Every structure is written in C-alpha cells, then in structure tokens.
Amino acid sequence: MNIVVLEQKSIGEDIDLTIYEKLGNVTYYGNTLTPEVAERVKDADVIVANKAGMNEATLKDAPNVKLICEFATGYDNVDLEYCRNRGIGVANVVDYSTAAVAQHTFALALYLSEHLPFYDDYVKSGKYGAQDRFSNFDRPFMELEGKTWGIIGLGNIGKRTAGIAESFGCHVIYYSVTGKNSCKEYERVEFDDLLKRSDFVSIHCPLSDLTKNLIDLEAMKKMKKTAILINVARGPVVNNKDLYTALTKGEIFAAGLDVLEKEPITQDNLLDKIKDSEKLIITPHMAWASTEARTRLATEVYKNIEAFQKGERRNIVN
C-alpha cells in the first residue's frame, strides 16, 4: 500500500509519523499546494491531507486511491460526492483538540481581562522597580466569579469551556445556532439575549450559512461596553472589518482571536492596524495545536488507515 502524506507541516514536523510505515510505503511532503496534488498522488492508495484540494481535477489520474484521511475534523477541502462516486472513503478525526482549544479560550480571556500586557511591560520597563510601594494595580481588573459567560456553539469544545467557566464561578448561558441543542445543564437563550447579558462571549460553532458574519457590527453594538469577545472557532463567524470598528469605537472592551477571515492575516485586514494588546490579541490559528493534541491526531489517522485495511469504516464521513 502506498501512503502519501501531503502536508506534514500542517501537523508539525516534530510529531513522529514513522508509525505509518508499519502500514505501507510512505512518502512525505512538508506542504502541498492544490496544483501539485495530482502529480504527487498518482500512485497513492491512501492520501493524508489537510487543506489541499481533493476533487476530480486532482484525483482523476490517481486510479488506486481508496482512502483520504484528514489531519483535521473538517473536510471542506474534499469533494465528497466525487469521492463517493469513485468509492473513495474519506475519514476525519474528531475531539482530539477539545482540551487544547478550551484551554486557549481562557488563555486569551485572562490575558485581556487581567491586562497582562500592561503589567508585564510595567515590570520589564523598570517602572515597578522604581516605584515606592510593593504592589501596582493601575489597570483595574475583574474577577471571573459572578460574571456571565456566553457560549455560541455548545458542542464538545463549548461544553468543556462551559465547565471551566463554571469552575471560575461564572454563570454560563448558551445560544444554539441551529436551535437543535437542548442541553439542560446550562441556560439556553436567544442570540440577542446572550449578547446583552454576557461579560464574555466565546465562539465554538462550525462555519455555515447560519454562522458566517454572525458577529457583525449590529451584534457587537448589543454587547456590553465591557464585554470581551473570544473566537476560537472559524474566522468568518466574526466580521473582521466590523470588529475593527467595534474595538476602535468602544462598542466592546476587547477581543481575543485565534482565527481570521483569511489566514494567514492579510495586509488589508484592518485588525492588523490595532497594536494595543490590551484591546486585541490575535494568535496564529494554534489553539488546537498542543503537542498532545497533535500527537492524538496523528495516532487517530493511523488507526483510521489501519481499520480501513481491515475492511472497517472507522470515522468514514461519506
């Protein structure tokens, strides 16, 4: 069996993938752009991909492909109907990064709510050493206890976030985008109600027609002036231009983002103009990428291939 790993860098070259060599002959590529796919997979039986396009144009000259494994939960790079018609299985991995993303949600929230950029600079600049008292709290900060934490998307990551928020003493409310989530553990509210009541709003929903631009300027104007917005889901859920306006006009207090409308960040993204780290922190889509999460991801892909060789449809989505 010929296994072609198209985007090893997407999982990190520090993650050992040599276990895959137990399953067949493996060819590794650090990164693969869609126009390069056809040549690289022409002799493949199994393709391991992430963002590279998997469709008729890239696969039509690869007659032996039987399985595409995603280094991800999402599979929007794959033409599922074409693969189904060709008899090509598509397997993803779920729930490997829940702990990491929930953890990063609070890293962003605490960084902003406790004014950590200011206090770090205060010490390193020498101002702390030059003052005549033992403490400094020139930037007032708040406790999470007693605050309302609003969650958009109460899936696995949303639920983990809710549990952590509760442990901090927050009251958790959530909005179900599809209206299908009936979890009784937390208070379900309508969208406008969540915006108006929440001190923190964290986004954990998939990107869809229902969620694209869900958080626009109109939505942010309904939020508290003191609210902190966290997006660790998908970039286009938050309109980046509108967020720039909301932050610069004081419609909300601050925002922490791990995802953007276009990645990596582009020069025309207005958010790139905000250099005040007490108002905005952007991390480079790395919330999911703890060493443990990436190791779990690699292991789960191995198990998907191994199961497929045994005739099992483990994590097949089509």
C-alpha angles and dihedrals in degrees: 000000000000114000119191119196104199102182112029091157090062089071095032129263089243089072111090111232097172089108086076088068088073087068100049147303108327128203117191129205122183093215135352128198118211094253088057096052101085095057094045097049101040092108097032126123093182127027123198110198144153115185103357113112116261107193143112094289094054099036106036093093093046102083097171100055110125103159139029115197120196123218083213147045093249122072104183089128089068128082095222095187092053091048091048091052090049093048092243114148119221117206128187135182123239135194097011095122103036095111094044096050094045090050092050090050089064094040088061094042095049093043089058102035094050095043090235095168090059095047094044090052091044091061098038093047091060094246093117093051090050097052124096100227134067098239141042128199102156089143106059112223134189138228121244090223111104094015126121116245114199119201125198107200116022098204125126095302093040091052092048089050090049091054092051091046089053091051087057089053098257125147106235124215127171142197121216108213094199094036090232099106109097099173108159096193092083134032112268114211140174119266097256091047091054092050094049097045104039126099088187125028116193123185121216104152129117120255112259141138086278095053105036107114089356088144103054131148092278090055094046092051087061092056125090116272086235095050125122119214120207123189117187095146118071126331100232092058085080118051101230096203091051091047089055089053093046093050096045093045094046096244088139131015103236146332136218117200133183093171135048138192090256123023130242094032114267128219092245092059104109091208088072087070093063106090097166104108091194088064102037136015121183122188121193101254092283104126090104095046109085112143090249093051094049091048090051089049093053091047093049091051088052090052091049091055093043092051092048090054087056092052095257124135098220111175092344108161101188 
